[in-house]
Amino acid sequence: MKEMVPYGRQDISESDIQAVVNVLRSDFLTQGPAVPAFEKAVADYCGAAYAVAVNSATSALHIACLAAGLGPRDWLWTSPNTFVASANCGLYCGAKIDFVDIDPRTYNLDTNILEQKLRDAEQKGRLPKIVVPVHFAGQSCDMMRIHNLAKRYGFSVVEDASHAIGGRYHEHIIGNCAFSDMTVFSFHPVKIITTGEGGVVLTNREDLYEKLIRLRSHGITRNPQVMQGESHGPWYYQQIDLGFNYRMNDMQAALGASQMGRLDDFVKRRHLIARRYNDGLKELPIVLPWQNPDTYSALHLYVIRLKTYKTSKTHRMVFEELRGAGIGVNLHYIPVHIHPYYRNLGFKYGDFPEAERYYQEAISIPIYFGLTDDSQNFVIDSIKRILQ
Ligand SMILES: *Cc1c(COP(=O)(O)O)cnc(C)c1O
């Protein structure tokens, strides 16, 4: 039987493997030098002052929310077209969640709707404490406008850039936090670079950095300046917050540092693949991904949208036929608010119609560094055969 072509996968080189082996032969498997070296590589690449590496982007979002002071009675707003973690981080802090419907071209949260919703929320006295823009598929949200709204309405901005390392917005490298308080990347194997599992929070603010470092490791500090009272001696530390064990280990960090050296090649290859899809699929009854000229996407995903009114097949039929042909298509995303857990919180179908309409038409097709031209041609030919 033929193997399934996945929608995404990691690419591990011999030097990536050697970097991990070197850690295994070294003195430290965790809390050694590889983690700060990886943090420096990510911060330097992005042009951010600080990076805090953790064991997942989910953990990164959680401590970012805590560092920004999110708590019960507060609101966090995000896009409904995202992985559940972008919203769950608010629930972990006891906050309430709301969503901002998506732009029909970028599938990112719609800044016109955001502005209108902020105006209404101000009247009702329910402004959000944090807004989490998600750079869907690797394409940046309209960060200048979000930044201006943040100043006007006084909320913090945490970018969920899980799809977007290696991408740019105008002349800015995503992760430089020029228009946000913090930015989060994911290093899950389907993302642009990987550490197996892992994530990072970037920030330019020293106060947030200090909090993030503590929250990652039990809320413990060894800095006498922030302790209460006198140090008891050289062994001494104090717990001053309720933190977690969200640490990244040195094997993960070494893999990540090695992958950082390959990041630009990864993103370039994704652009070549996207160009071949744009060309090969242009005559079909589908909407191809729209690229905002102000952005350079990291292209984590390549999403096609079926014009179901122009085909005799349903979205589900097309999806199942592609899977049947051995193509591991996927769907990003089931709108967060229609998951049972969120419906139990009071959300319902119809609340965010653009995200729901998108969900009925979207299919993520394979895009990853190691996708061969032959495999890609097979994907293109299969889609043509199924839709023509
Ligand atoms: C993958 C992803 C996450 C979660 O990342 P983990 O590292 O798996 O915890 C969060 N948000 C978005 C948008 C993602 O794609």
The ligand as an SDF file (V2000), in Angstrom:
LIG
                    3D

 15 15  0  0  0  0  0  0  0  0999 V2000
    0.2410   24.4330   17.5320 C   0  0  0  0  0  0  0  0  0  0  0  0
   -0.4820   25.6060   18.0390 C   0  0  0  0  0  0  0  0  0  0  0  0
   -0.5690   25.9140   19.4130 C   0  0  0  0  0  0  0  0  0  0  0  0
   -0.0860   24.9800   20.4770 C   0  0  0  0  0  0  0  0  0  0  0  0
    1.2240   24.6290   20.3250 O   0  0  0  0  0  0  0  0  0  0  0  0
    1.8850   23.4860   21.2330 P   0  0  0  0  0  0  0  0  0  0  0  0
    3.3440   23.7580   21.1010 O   0  0  0  0  0  0  0  0  0  0  0  0
    1.4630   22.1830   20.5960 O   0  0  0  0  0  0  0  0  0  0  0  0
    1.3790   23.6120   22.6050 O   0  0  0  0  0  0  0  0  0  0  0  0
   -1.1890   27.0780   19.7890 C   0  0  0  0  0  0  0  0  0  0  0  0
   -1.7150   27.9150   18.8840 N   0  0  0  0  0  0  0  0  0  0  0  0
   -1.6870   27.6420   17.5640 C   0  0  0  0  0  0  0  0  0  0  0  0
   -2.2670   28.6270   16.6000 C   0  0  0  0  0  0  0  0  0  0  0  0
   -1.0810   26.4810   17.1060 C   0  0  0  0  0  0  0  0  0  0  0  0
   -1.0680   26.2090   15.7960 O   0  0  0  0  0  0  0  0  0  0  0  0
  1  2  1  0
  2  3  1  0
  2 14  2  0
  3  4  1  0
  3 10  2  0
  4  5  1  0
  5  6  1  0
  6  7  2  0
  6  8  1  0
  6  9  1  0
 10 11  1  0
 11 12  2  0
 12 13  1  0
 12 14  1  0
 14 15  1  0
M  END
$$$$
